[in-house]
Amino acid sequence: MNPPTGPPQASPDSPPELAEHLTSTTDPALQSLLRTAPSRPYTPSPTAWEDLVLYFLLPDRFSNALEQHRDIPTTQQRTPPYTPSAAGSVLRPPNSAQKWRDAGARFVGGTLAGVRSKLGYLSRLGVGGVWLGPVLKQVRGLETYHGYGVQDFLAVESRLGTREELREVVREAHRVGICVVLDVILNHAGDVFAYEKERPVYDGREYKVKGWYDARRKAEIAFGRGEVGKVKGVYPDGAVWPVELQDPSCWTRKGRIRDWDKAPEYLEGDFFGLKALSLGAHAVDKFVPTPTLKALVEVYKFWIAYADLDGLRIDTVKHMGHGPTRYFTSCIKEFAQALGKDNFLMVGEIAGAGAFETVEVTGLDAALGIGHMQEALWKVPKGLEDPSKYFSLFRNAPYKEKGSGPWFRNKIVTMIDDHDQIWRLTSKGRFCSDPVGQKLICAALALNLCTLGIPCIYYGTEQGFDGAGGSGSQGHHSDQYIREAMFGGEFGAFRTRDVHFFLEDSEIYRFIANIVKLRSEHIALRRGRQFLREVSSTGIRWGYPKIKGQRRRGIVAWSRVFNEVELLCAISTDPDKATVAWVEVDPRMSAEGSTLGCLYPGGDDVTVQRRGGRAMVKLIVEAGKFVVYGQSSHVAVSSKI
């Protein structure tokens, strides 16, 4: 179901034999791997990332390979599939709800083997690229199940699996035509040392460090690279690794950020309890990389060469600074090109203002659309925002409106749900967390999949996960409720446990599969220029859709145009009943009296009419649904698979 974009063809030969534990970027076998990598075969990059649909998953929350599912051997199957009658089951027995909430704040048991076992599920959904949440070793004794608190940058978190299993995930993904983008961290490590002062906050000065934490979470290892070697049993769970990061100069040591938009505080301060690494000056001109940054470049070159990765998603880019980000991007791009990965993807998580400028200055390929973009993707289908607010975030050519902020088609990754929802602050929940969202999810996904950008699905969205369960309580951040376990376990979606959600007959799963198939067959839906269309209830008075009252119920229509072919797309923002409207089309491509066929979901053609020099068609869109029309010579895609 993936478009023909040069799908993965090769896998690297077995790399040089590595030690079970790597403690330094200068390890001879590691360096041998990097030196010989350009002479070995690697999987080439896709031609155009916007041709693919990405799928973001957190390994701990995805699969444990024990579900009753078509791709799991019968002897391993343990967990039955979800049925609606199970919803809310943890809320009924005494103390059960608290047990469920507590489980959501810890590792729950997803593994890399589980990810591998569900590549067929993802392939049948139409996924072309998996964005794999962080997999590197976390600080022992802390429940950083999300993966962003790294303690060893050269090891895989043992609760998820091994480095060999990571490589097998990528190899098997490539075999079924799926690319793998790994989520990585450079800005900070986990909570690996203690300050002498308890919970210091940023005020510009350096704070004294009490010591590295050992495996017991005692800060009793003297702070410094030479000091670690004097203590027995530090590796693997004490201090930080590789050894190059143990020098005190590798750390800013300036306490927690309080003002997230004030420079240099947000560049130098600790990300909550995660300790900030010293990467170099923010400015790009005359940038000099620190030893820390050079070591991290070697780290991620290793993972690319070892696992045959296709891209990196870089965490907290805003806090890294332009200089370090550009240096890292340049080094990794050059290394990837030496491996034949000419379109290696590098995506930055850039919160707040300045995302567009950061991509332009640093050479990143794209940014995550996690702020205003995601907010608009939520609100437009629900009738809570004028559609022009969303469509104005894009531009149709890289040279148009340059520097003003609108995104070109392959410079932004768009998604409805994600694991942070930074724009929602403390009250969080997925798109389907309210009854209206549950009725309009297909309209929202259509807007996501069939407009500009590199579309991405957050795991569970294809099953209608609601992310409900709480807005945060003692010991429980609201984030955890939008990170449900697909495989069930103790923290299943819809307030359940021990039932899985890999349901390929669900309405939303089938809808996504159909639309991805449609995208693969029509280049206009992937790369075409994009135009919000005016609508009219009478065919006489026209205008772009606007909110009247609290919520707009009606048709939102747009065209995708490529090589003089126009595809007309439309969604209904009415959750309860069908909507009717006249919609304009391009008169140069749709002559009066010609017909447009219904490419999705199939049905009657519509006839182009002209009034007052305007070409138009009359559309009927069922409640919360999606339609696509094009020249009648195109073959319709059935809404059933």
Secondary structure as a PSIPRED ss2 file (coil, helix, strand):
# PSIPRED VFORMAT (PSIPRED V4.0)

   1 M C   1.000  0.000  0.000
   2 N C   1.000  0.000  0.000
   3 P C   1.000  0.000  0.000
   4 P C   1.000  0.000  0.000
   5 T C   1.000  0.000  0.000
   6 G C   1.000  0.000  0.000
   7 P C   1.000  0.000  0.000
   8 P C   1.000  0.000  0.000
   9 Q C   1.000  0.000  0.000
  10 A C   1.000  0.000  0.000
  11 S C   1.000  0.000  0.000
  12 P C   1.000  0.000  0.000
  13 D C   1.000  0.000  0.000
  14 S C   1.000  0.000  0.000
  15 P C   1.000  0.000  0.000
  16 P C   1.000  0.000  0.000
  17 E C   1.000  0.000  0.000
  18 L C   1.000  0.000  0.000
  19 A C   1.000  0.000  0.000
  20 E C   1.000  0.000  0.000
  21 H C   1.000  0.000  0.000
  22 L C   1.000  0.000  0.000
  23 T C   1.000  0.000  0.000
  24 S C   1.000  0.000  0.000
  25 T C   1.000  0.000  0.000
  26 T C   1.000  0.000  0.000
  27 D C   1.000  0.000  0.000
  28 P H   0.000  1.000  0.000
  29 A H   0.000  1.000  0.000
  30 L H   0.000  1.000  0.000
  31 Q H   0.000  1.000  0.000
  32 S H   0.000  1.000  0.000
  33 L H   0.000  1.000  0.000
  34 L H   0.000  1.000  0.000
  35 R H   0.000  1.000  0.000
  36 T H   0.000  1.000  0.000
  37 A H   0.000  1.000  0.000
  38 P H   0.000  1.000  0.000
  39 S H   0.000  1.000  0.000
  40 R C   1.000  0.000  0.000
  41 P C   1.000  0.000  0.000
  42 Y C   1.000  0.000  0.000
  43 T C   1.000  0.000  0.000
  44 P C   1.000  0.000  0.000
  45 S C   1.000  0.000  0.000
  46 P C   1.000  0.000  0.000
  47 T C   1.000  0.000  0.000
  48 A C   1.000  0.000  0.000
  49 W H   0.000  1.000  0.000
  50 E H   0.000  1.000  0.000
  51 D H   0.000  1.000  0.000
  52 L C   1.000  0.000  0.000
  53 V C   1.000  0.000  0.000
  54 L E   0.000  0.000  1.000
  55 Y E   0.000  0.000  1.000
  56 F E   0.000  0.000  1.000
  57 L E   0.000  0.000  1.000
  58 L C   1.000  0.000  0.000
  59 P H   0.000  1.000  0.000
  60 D H   0.000  1.000  0.000
  61 R H   0.000  1.000  0.000
  62 F H   0.000  1.000  0.000
  63 S C   1.000  0.000  0.000
  64 N C   1.000  0.000  0.000
  65 A C   1.000  0.000  0.000
  66 L C   1.000  0.000  0.000
  67 E E   0.000  0.000  1.000
  68 Q C   1.000  0.000  0.000
  69 H C   1.000  0.000  0.000
  70 R C   1.000  0.000  0.000
  71 D C   1.000  0.000  0.000
  72 I C   1.000  0.000  0.000
  73 P C   1.000  0.000  0.000
  74 T H   0.000  1.000  0.000
  75 T H   0.000  1.000  0.000
  76 Q H   0.000  1.000  0.000
  77 Q C   1.000  0.000  0.000
  78 R C   1.000  0.000  0.000
  79 T E   0.000  0.000  1.000
  80 P C   1.000  0.000  0.000
  81 P E   0.000  0.000  1.000
  82 Y C   1.000  0.000  0.000
  83 T C   1.000  0.000  0.000
  84 P H   0.000  1.000  0.000
  85 S H   0.000  1.000  0.000
  86 A H   0.000  1.000  0.000
  87 A C   1.000  0.000  0.000
  88 G C   1.000  0.000  0.000
  89 S H   0.000  1.000  0.000
  90 V H   0.000  1.000  0.000
  91 L H   0.000  1.000  0.000
  92 R C   1.000  0.000  0.000
  93 P C   1.000  0.000  0.000
  94 P C   1.000  0.000  0.000
  95 N C   1.000  0.000  0.000
  96 S H   0.000  1.000  0.000
  97 A H   0.000  1.000  0.000
  98 Q H   0.000  1.000  0.000
  99 K H   0.000  1.000  0.000
 100 W H   0.000  1.000  0.000
 101 R H   0.000  1.000  0.000
 102 D H   0.000  1.000  0.000
 103 A H   0.000  1.000  0.000
 104 G C   1.000  0.000  0.000
 105 A C   1.000  0.000  0.000
 106 R C   1.000  0.000  0.000
 107 F C   1.000  0.000  0.000
 108 V C   1.000  0.000  0.000
 109 G C   1.000  0.000  0.000
 110 G C   1.000  0.000  0.000
 111 T C   1.000  0.000  0.000
 112 L H   0.000  1.000  0.000
 113 A H   0.000  1.000  0.000
 114 G H   0.000  1.000  0.000
 115 V H   0.000  1.000  0.000
 116 R H   0.000  1.000  0.000
 117 S H   0.000  1.000  0.000
 118 K C   1.000  0.000  0.000
 119 L H   0.000  1.000  0.000
 120 G H   0.000  1.000  0.000
 121 Y H   0.000  1.000  0.000
 122 L H   0.000  1.000  0.000
 123 S H   0.000  1.000  0.000
 124 R H   0.000  1.000  0.000
 125 L H   0.000  1.000  0.000
 126 G C   1.000  0.000  0.000
 127 V C   1.000  0.000  0.000
 128 G C   1.000  0.000  0.000
 129 G E   0.000  0.000  1.000
 130 V E   0.000  0.000  1.000
 131 W E   0.000  0.000  1.000
 132 L E   0.000  0.000  1.000
 133 G C   1.000  0.000  0.000
 134 P C   1.000  0.000  0.000
 135 V C   1.000  0.000  0.000
 136 L E   0.000  0.000  1.000
 137 K E   0.000  0.000  1.000
 138 Q E   0.000  0.000  1.000
 139 V C   1.000  0.000  0.000
 140 R C   1.000  0.000  0.000
 141 G C   1.000  0.000  0.000
 142 L C   1.000  0.000  0.000
 143 E C   1.000  0.000  0.000
 144 T C   1.000  0.000  0.000
 145 Y C   1.000  0.000  0.000
 146 H C   1.000  0.000  0.000
 147 G C   1.000  0.000  0.000
 148 Y C   1.000  0.000  0.000
 149 G C   1.000  0.000  0.000
 150 V E   0.000  0.000  1.000
 151 Q E   0.000  0.000  1.000
 152 D E   0.000  0.000  1.000
 153 F E   0.000  0.000  1.000
 154 L E   0.000  0.000  1.000
 155 A E   0.000  0.000  1.000
 156 V E   0.000  0.000  1.000
 157 E C   1.000  0.000  0.000
 158 S C   1.000  0.000  0.000
 159 R C   1.000  0.000  0.000
 160 L C   1.000  0.000  0.000
 161 G C   1.000  0.000  0.000
 162 T C   1.000  0.000  0.000
 163 R H   0.000  1.000  0.000
 164 E H   0.000  1.000  0.000
 165 E H   0.000  1.000  0.000
 166 L H   0.000  1.000  0.000
 167 R H   0.000  1.000  0.000
 168 E H   0.000  1.000  0.000
 169 V H   0.000  1.000  0.000
 170 V H   0.000  1.000  0.000
 171 R H   0.000  1.000  0.000
 172 E H   0.000  1.000  0.000
 173 A H   0.000  1.000  0.000
 174 H H   0.000  1.000  0.000
 175 R H   0.000  1.000  0.000
 176 V C   1.000  0.000  0.000
 177 G C   1.000  0.000  0.000
 178 I C   1.000  0.000  0.000
 179 C E   0.000  0.000  1.000
 180 V E   0.000  0.000  1.000
 181 V E   0.000  0.000  1.000
 182 L E   0.000  0.000  1.000
 183 D E   0.000  0.000  1.000
 184 V E   0.000  0.000  1.000
 185 I C   1.000  0.000  0.000
 186 L C   1.000  0.000  0.000
 187 N C   1.000  0.000  0.000
 188 H E   0.000  0.000  1.000
 189 A C   1.000  0.000  0.000
 190 G C   1.000  0.000  0.000
 191 D C   1.000  0.000  0.000
 192 V C   1.000  0.000  0.000
 193 F E   0.000  0.000  1.000
 194 A E   0.000  0.000  1.000
 195 Y E   0.000  0.000  1.000
 196 E C   1.000  0.000  0.000
 197 K C   1.000  0.000  0.000
 198 E C   1.000  0.000  0.000
 199 R C   1.000  0.000  0.000
 200 P C   1.000  0.000  0.000
 201 V E   0.000  0.000  1.000
 202 Y C   1.000  0.000  0.000
 203 D C   1.000  0.000  0.000
 204 G C   1.000  0.000  0.000
 205 R C   1.000  0.000  0.000
 206 E C   1.000  0.000  0.000
 207 Y C   1.000  0.000  0.000
 208 K C   1.000  0.000  0.000
 209 V E   0.000  0.000  1.000
 210 K E   0.000  0.000  1.000
 211 G E   0.000  0.000  1.000
 212 W E   0.000  0.000  1.000
 213 Y C   1.000  0.000  0.000
 214 D C   1.000  0.000  0.000
 215 A C   1.000  0.000  0.000
 216 R C   1.000  0.000  0.000
 217 R C   1.000  0.000  0.000
 218 K C   1.000  0.000  0.000
 219 A C   1.000  0.000  0.000
 220 E C   1.000  0.000  0.000
 221 I E   0.000  0.000  1.000
 222 A C   1.000  0.000  0.000
 223 F C   1.000  0.000  0.000
 224 G C   1.000  0.000  0.000
 225 R H   0.000  1.000  0.000
 226 G H   0.000  1.000  0.000
 227 E H   0.000  1.000  0.000
 228 V H   0.000  1.000  0.000
 229 G C   1.000  0.000  0.000
 230 K C   1.000  0.000  0.000
 231 V C   1.000  0.000  0.000
 232 K C   1.000  0.000  0.000
 233 G C   1.000  0.000  0.000
 234 V C   1.000  0.000  0.000
 235 Y C   1.000  0.000  0.000
 236 P C   1.000  0.000  0.000
 237 D C   1.000  0.000  0.000
 238 G C   1.000  0.000  0.000
 239 A C   1.000  0.000  0.000
 240 V C   1.000  0.000  0.000
 241 W E   0.000  0.000  1.000
 242 P C   1.000  0.000  0.000
 243 V H   0.000  1.000  0.000
 244 E H   0.000  1.000  0.000
 245 L H   0.000  1.000  0.000
 246 Q H   0.000  1.000  0.000
 247 D C   1.000  0.000  0.000
 248 P H   0.000  1.000  0.000
 249 S H   0.000  1.000  0.000
 250 C H   0.000  1.000  0.000
 251 W E   0.000  0.000  1.000
 252 T C   1.000  0.000  0.000
 253 R C   1.000  0.000  0.000
 254 K C   1.000  0.000  0.000
 255 G C   1.000  0.000  0.000
 256 R E   0.000  0.000  1.000
 257 I C   1.000  0.000  0.000
 258 R C   1.000  0.000  0.000
 259 D C   1.000  0.000  0.000
 260 W C   1.000  0.000  0.000
 261 D C   1.000  0.000  0.000
 262 K C   1.000  0.000  0.000
 263 A C   1.000  0.000  0.000
 264 P C   1.000  0.000  0.000
 265 E H   0.000  1.000  0.000
 266 Y H   0.000  1.000  0.000
 267 L H   0.000  1.000  0.000
 268 E H   0.000  1.000  0.000
 269 G C   1.000  0.000  0.000
 270 D E   0.000  0.000  1.000
 271 F E   0.000  0.000  1.000
 272 F C   1.000  0.000  0.000
 273 G C   1.000  0.000  0.000
 274 L E   0.000  0.000  1.000
 275 K C   1.000  0.000  0.000
 276 A E   0.000  0.000  1.000
 277 L E   0.000  0.000  1.000
 278 S C   1.000  0.000  0.000
 279 L C   1.000  0.000  0.000
 280 G C   1.000  0.000  0.000
 281 A C   1.000  0.000  0.000
 282 H C   1.000  0.000  0.000
 283 A C   1.000  0.000  0.000
 284 V C   1.000  0.000  0.000
 285 D C   1.000  0.000  0.000
 286 K C   1.000  0.000  0.000
 287 F C   1.000  0.000  0.000
 288 V C   1.000  0.000  0.000
 289 P C   1.000  0.000  0.000
 290 T C   1.000  0.000  0.000
 291 P H   0.000  1.000  0.000
 292 T H   0.000  1.000  0.000
 293 L H   0.000  1.000  0.000
 294 K H   0.000  1.000  0.000
 295 A H   0.000  1.000  0.000
 296 L H   0.000  1.000  0.000
 297 V H   0.000  1.000  0.000
 298 E H   0.000  1.000  0.000
 299 V H   0.000  1.000  0.000
 300 Y H   0.000  1.000  0.000
 301 K H   0.000  1.000  0.000
 302 F H   0.000  1.000  0.000
 303 W H   0.000  1.000  0.000
 304 I H   0.000  1.000  0.000
 305 A H   0.000  1.000  0.000
 306 Y H   0.000  1.000  0.000
 307 A H   0.000  1.000  0.000
 308 D C   1.000  0.000  0.000
 309 L C   1.000  0.000  0.000
 310 D C   1.000  0.000  0.000
 311 G E   0.000  0.000  1.000
 312 L E   0.000  0.000  1.000
 313 R E   0.000  0.000  1.000
 314 I E   0.000  0.000  1.000
 315 D C   1.000  0.000  0.000
 316 T C   1.000  0.000  0.000
 317 V H   0.000  1.000  0.000
 318 K H   0.000  1.000  0.000
 319 H H   0.000  1.000  0.000
 320 M H   0.000  1.000  0.000
 321 G C   1.000  0.000  0.000
 322 H H   0.000  1.000  0.000
 323 G H   0.000  1.000  0.000
 324 P H   0.000  1.000  0.000
 325 T H   0.000  1.000  0.000
 326 R H   0.000  1.000  0.000
 327 Y H   0.000  1.000  0.000
 328 F H   0.000  1.000  0.000
 329 T H   0.000  1.000  0.000
 330 S H   0.000  1.000  0.000
 331 C H   0.000  1.000  0.000
 332 I H   0.000  1.000  0.000
 333 K H   0.000  1.000  0.000
 334 E H   0.000  1.000  0.000
 335 F H   0.000  1.000  0.000
 336 A H   0.000  1.000  0.000
 337 Q H   0.000  1.000  0.000
 338 A H   0.000  1.000  0.000
 339 L C   1.000  0.000  0.000
 340 G C   1.000  0.000  0.000
 341 K C   1.000  0.000  0.000
 342 D C   1.000  0.000  0.000
 343 N C   1.000  0.000  0.000
 344 F C   1.000  0.000  0.000
 345 L E   0.000  0.000  1.000
 346 M E   0.000  0.000  1.000
 347 V E   0.000  0.000  1.000
 348 G E   0.000  0.000  1.000
 349 E C   1.000  0.000  0.000
 350 I C   1.000  0.000  0.000
 351 A C   1.000  0.000  0.000
 352 G C   1.000  0.000  0.000
 353 A C   1.000  0.000  0.000
 354 G C   1.000  0.000  0.000
 355 A H   0.000  1.000  0.000
 356 F H   0.000  1.000  0.000
 357 E H   0.000  1.000  0.000
 358 T H   0.000  1.000  0.000
 359 V H   0.000  1.000  0.000
 360 E H   0.000  1.000  0.000
 361 V H   0.000  1.000  0.000
 362 T H   0.000  1.000  0.000
 363 G C   1.000  0.000  0.000
 364 L C   1.000  0.000  0.000
 365 D C   1.000  0.000  0.000
 366 A E   0.000  0.000  1.000
 367 A E   0.000  0.000  1.000
 368 L E   0.000  0.000  1.000
 369 G E   0.000  0.000  1.000
 370 I C   1.000  0.000  0.000
 371 G C   1.000  0.000  0.000
 372 H H   0.000  1.000  0.000
 373 M H   0.000  1.000  0.000
 374 Q H   0.000  1.000  0.000
 375 E H   0.000  1.000  0.000
 376 A H   0.000  1.000  0.000
 377 L H   0.000  1.000  0.000
 378 W H   0.000  1.000  0.000
 379 K H   0.000  1.000  0.000
 380 V C   1.000  0.000  0.000
 381 P C   1.000  0.000  0.000
 382 K C   1.000  0.000  0.000
 383 G C   1.000  0.000  0.000
 384 L C   1.000  0.000  0.000
 385 E C   1.000  0.000  0.000
 386 D C   1.000  0.000  0.000
 387 P H   0.000  1.000  0.000
 388 S H   0.000  1.000  0.000
 389 K H   0.000  1.000  0.000
 390 Y H   0.000  1.000  0.000
 391 F H   0.000  1.000  0.000
 392 S C   1.000  0.000  0.000
 393 L C   1.000  0.000  0.000
 394 F E   0.000  0.000  1.000
 395 R C   1.000  0.000  0.000
 396 N C   1.000  0.000  0.000
 397 A C   1.000  0.000  0.000
 398 P C   1.000  0.000  0.000
 399 Y C   1.000  0.000  0.000
 400 K C   1.000  0.000  0.000
 401 E C   1.000  0.000  0.000
 402 K C   1.000  0.000  0.000
 403 G C   1.000  0.000  0.000
 404 S C   1.000  0.000  0.000
 405 G C   1.000  0.000  0.000
 406 P C   1.000  0.000  0.000
 407 W E   0.000  0.000  1.000
 408 F C   1.000  0.000  0.000
 409 R C   1.000  0.000  0.000
 410 N C   1.000  0.000  0.000
 411 K C   1.000  0.000  0.000
 412 I E   0.000  0.000  1.000
 413 V E   0.000  0.000  1.000
 414 T E   0.000  0.000  1.000
 415 M C   1.000  0.000  0.000
 416 I C   1.000  0.000  0.000
 417 D C   1.000  0.000  0.000
 418 D C   1.000  0.000  0.000
 419 H C   1.000  0.000  0.000
 420 D C   1.000  0.000  0.000
 421 Q C   1.000  0.000  0.000
 422 I H   0.000  1.000  0.000
 423 W H   0.000  1.000  0.000
 424 R H   0.000  1.000  0.000
 425 L C   1.000  0.000  0.000
 426 T C   1.000  0.000  0.000
 427 S C   1.000  0.000  0.000
 428 K C   1.000  0.000  0.000
 429 G C   1.000  0.000  0.000
 430 R C   1.000  0.000  0.000
 431 F H   0.000  1.000  0.000
 432 C H   0.000  1.000  0.000
 433 S H   0.000  1.000  0.000
 434 D C   1.000  0.000  0.000
 435 P H   0.000  1.000  0.000
 436 V H   0.000  1.000  0.000
 437 G H   0.000  1.000  0.000
 438 Q H   0.000  1.000  0.000
 439 K H   0.000  1.000  0.000
 440 L H   0.000  1.000  0.000
 441 I H   0.000  1.000  0.000
 442 C H   0.000  1.000  0.000
 443 A H   0.000  1.000  0.000
 444 A H   0.000  1.000  0.000
 445 L H   0.000  1.000  0.000
 446 A H   0.000  1.000  0.000
 447 L H   0.000  1.000  0.000
 448 N H   0.000  1.000  0.000
 449 L H   0.000  1.000  0.000
 450 C C   1.000  0.000  0.000
 451 T C   1.000  0.000  0.000
 452 L C   1.000  0.000  0.000
 453 G C   1.000  0.000  0.000
 454 I E   0.000  0.000  1.000
 455 P E   0.000  0.000  1.000
 456 C E   0.000  0.000  1.000
 457 I E   0.000  0.000  1.000
 458 Y E   0.000  0.000  1.000
 459 Y C   1.000  0.000  0.000
 460 G C   1.000  0.000  0.000
 461 T H   0.000  1.000  0.000
 462 E H   0.000  1.000  0.000
 463 Q H   0.000  1.000  0.000
 464 G C   1.000  0.000  0.000
 465 F C   1.000  0.000  0.000
 466 D C   1.000  0.000  0.000
 467 G C   1.000  0.000  0.000
 468 A C   1.000  0.000  0.000
 469 G C   1.000  0.000  0.000
 470 G C   1.000  0.000  0.000
 471 S C   1.000  0.000  0.000
 472 G C   1.000  0.000  0.000
 473 S E   0.000  0.000  1.000
 474 Q C   1.000  0.000  0.000
 475 G C   1.000  0.000  0.000
 476 H E   0.000  0.000  1.000
 477 H C   1.000  0.000  0.000
 478 S H   0.000  1.000  0.000
 479 D H   0.000  1.000  0.000
 480 Q H   0.000  1.000  0.000
 481 Y H   0.000  1.000  0.000
 482 I H   0.000  1.000  0.000
 483 R C   1.000  0.000  0.000
 484 E C   1.000  0.000  0.000
 485 A E   0.000  0.000  1.000
 486 M C   1.000  0.000  0.000
 487 F C   1.000  0.000  0.000
 488 G C   1.000  0.000  0.000
 489 G C   1.000  0.000  0.000
 490 E C   1.000  0.000  0.000
 491 F C   1.000  0.000  0.000
 492 G E   0.000  0.000  1.000
 493 A C   1.000  0.000  0.000
 494 F C   1.000  0.000  0.000
 495 R C   1.000  0.000  0.000
 496 T E   0.000  0.000  1.000
 497 R C   1.000  0.000  0.000
 498 D C   1.000  0.000  0.000
 499 V C   1.000  0.000  0.000
 500 H E   0.000  0.000  1.000
 501 F C   1.000  0.000  0.000
 502 F C   1.000  0.000  0.000
 503 L C   1.000  0.000  0.000
 504 E C   1.000  0.000  0.000
 505 D C   1.000  0.000  0.000
 506 S C   1.000  0.000  0.000
 507 E H   0.000  1.000  0.000
 508 I H   0.000  1.000  0.000
 509 Y H   0.000  1.000  0.000
 510 R H   0.000  1.000  0.000
 511 F H   0.000  1.000  0.000
 512 I H   0.000  1.000  0.000
 513 A H   0.000  1.000  0.000
 514 N H   0.000  1.000  0.000
 515 I H   0.000  1.000  0.000
 516 V H   0.000  1.000  0.000
 517 K H   0.000  1.000  0.000
 518 L H   0.000  1.000  0.000
 519 R H   0.000  1.000  0.000
 520 S H   0.000  1.000  0.000
 521 E H   0.000  1.000  0.000
 522 H C   1.000  0.000  0.000
 523 I C   1.000  0.000  0.000
 524 A H   0.000  1.000  0.000
 525 L H   0.000  1.000  0.000
 526 R H   0.000  1.000  0.000
 527 R H   0.000  1.000  0.000
 528 G C   1.000  0.000  0.000
 529 R E   0.000  0.000  1.000
 530 Q E   0.000  0.000  1.000
 531 F E   0.000  0.000  1.000
 532 L E   0.000  0.000  1.000
 533 R C   1.000  0.000  0.000
 534 E C   1.000  0.000  0.000
 535 V E   0.000  0.000  1.000
 536 S E   0.000  0.000  1.000
 537 S C   1.000  0.000  0.000
 538 T C   1.000  0.000  0.000
 539 G C   1.000  0.000  0.000
 540 I C   1.000  0.000  0.000
 541 R C   1.000  0.000  0.000
 542 W C   1.000  0.000  0.000
 543 G E   0.000  0.000  1.000
 544 Y C   1.000  0.000  0.000
 545 P C   1.000  0.000  0.000
 546 K C   1.000  0.000  0.000
 547 I C   1.000  0.000  0.000
 548 K C   1.000  0.000  0.000
 549 G C   1.000  0.000  0.000
 550 Q C   1.000  0.000  0.000
 551 R C   1.000  0.000  0.000
 552 R C   1.000  0.000  0.000
 553 R C   1.000  0.000  0.000
 554 G C   1.000  0.000  0.000
 555 I E   0.000  0.000  1.000
 556 V E   0.000  0.000  1.000
 557 A E   0.000  0.000  1.000
 558 W E   0.000  0.000  1.000
 559 S E   0.000  0.000  1.000
 560 R E   0.000  0.000  1.000
 561 V E   0.000  0.000  1.000
 562 F E   0.000  0.000  1.000
 563 N C   1.000  0.000  0.000
 564 E C   1.000  0.000  0.000
 565 V E   0.000  0.000  1.000
 566 E E   0.000  0.000  1.000
 567 L E   0.000  0.000  1.000
 568 L E   0.000  0.000  1.000
 569 C E   0.000  0.000  1.000
 570 A E   0.000  0.000  1.000
 571 I E   0.000  0.000  1.000
 572 S E   0.000  0.000  1.000
 573 T C   1.000  0.000  0.000
 574 D C   1.000  0.000  0.000
 575 P C   1.000  0.000  0.000
 576 D C   1.000  0.000  0.000
 577 K C   1.000  0.000  0.000
 578 A C   1.000  0.000  0.000
 579 T E   0.000  0.000  1.000
 580 V E   0.000  0.000  1.000
 581 A E   0.000  0.000  1.000
 582 W E   0.000  0.000  1.000
 583 V E   0.000  0.000  1.000
 584 E E   0.000  0.000  1.000
 585 V C   1.000  0.000  0.000
 586 D C   1.000  0.000  0.000
 587 P C   1.000  0.000  0.000
 588 R C   1.000  0.000  0.000
 589 M C   1.000  0.000  0.000
 590 S C   1.000  0.000  0.000
 591 A C   1.000  0.000  0.000
 592 E C   1.000  0.000  0.000
 593 G C   1.000  0.000  0.000
 594 S C   1.000  0.000  0.000
 595 T E   0.000  0.000  1.000
 596 L E   0.000  0.000  1.000
 597 G E   0.000  0.000  1.000
 598 C E   0.000  0.000  1.000
 599 L E   0.000  0.000  1.000
 600 Y E   0.000  0.000  1.000
 601 P C   1.000  0.000  0.000
 602 G C   1.000  0.000  0.000
 603 G C   1.000  0.000  0.000
 604 D C   1.000  0.000  0.000
 605 D C   1.000  0.000  0.000
 606 V E   0.000  0.000  1.000
 607 T E   0.000  0.000  1.000
 608 V C   1.000  0.000  0.000
 609 Q E   0.000  0.000  1.000
 610 R E   0.000  0.000  1.000
 611 R E   0.000  0.000  1.000
 612 G C   1.000  0.000  0.000
 613 G C   1.000  0.000  0.000
 614 R E   0.000  0.000  1.000
 615 A E   0.000  0.000  1.000
 616 M E   0.000  0.000  1.000
 617 V E   0.000  0.000  1.000
 618 K E   0.000  0.000  1.000
 619 L E   0.000  0.000  1.000
 620 I E   0.000  0.000  1.000
 621 V E   0.000  0.000  1.000
 622 E C   1.000  0.000  0.000
 623 A C   1.000  0.000  0.000
 624 G C   1.000  0.000  0.000
 625 K C   1.000  0.000  0.000
 626 F E   0.000  0.000  1.000
 627 V E   0.000  0.000  1.000
 628 V E   0.000  0.000  1.000
 629 Y E   0.000  0.000  1.000
 630 G E   0.000  0.000  1.000
 631 Q E   0.000  0.000  1.000
 632 S C   1.000  0.000  0.000
 633 S C   1.000  0.000  0.000
 634 H C   1.000  0.000  0.000
 635 V C   1.000  0.000  0.000
 636 A C   1.000  0.000  0.000
 637 V C   1.000  0.000  0.000
 638 S C   1.000  0.000  0.000
 639 S C   1.000  0.000  0.000
 640 K C   1.000  0.000  0.000
 641 I C   1.000  0.000  0.000
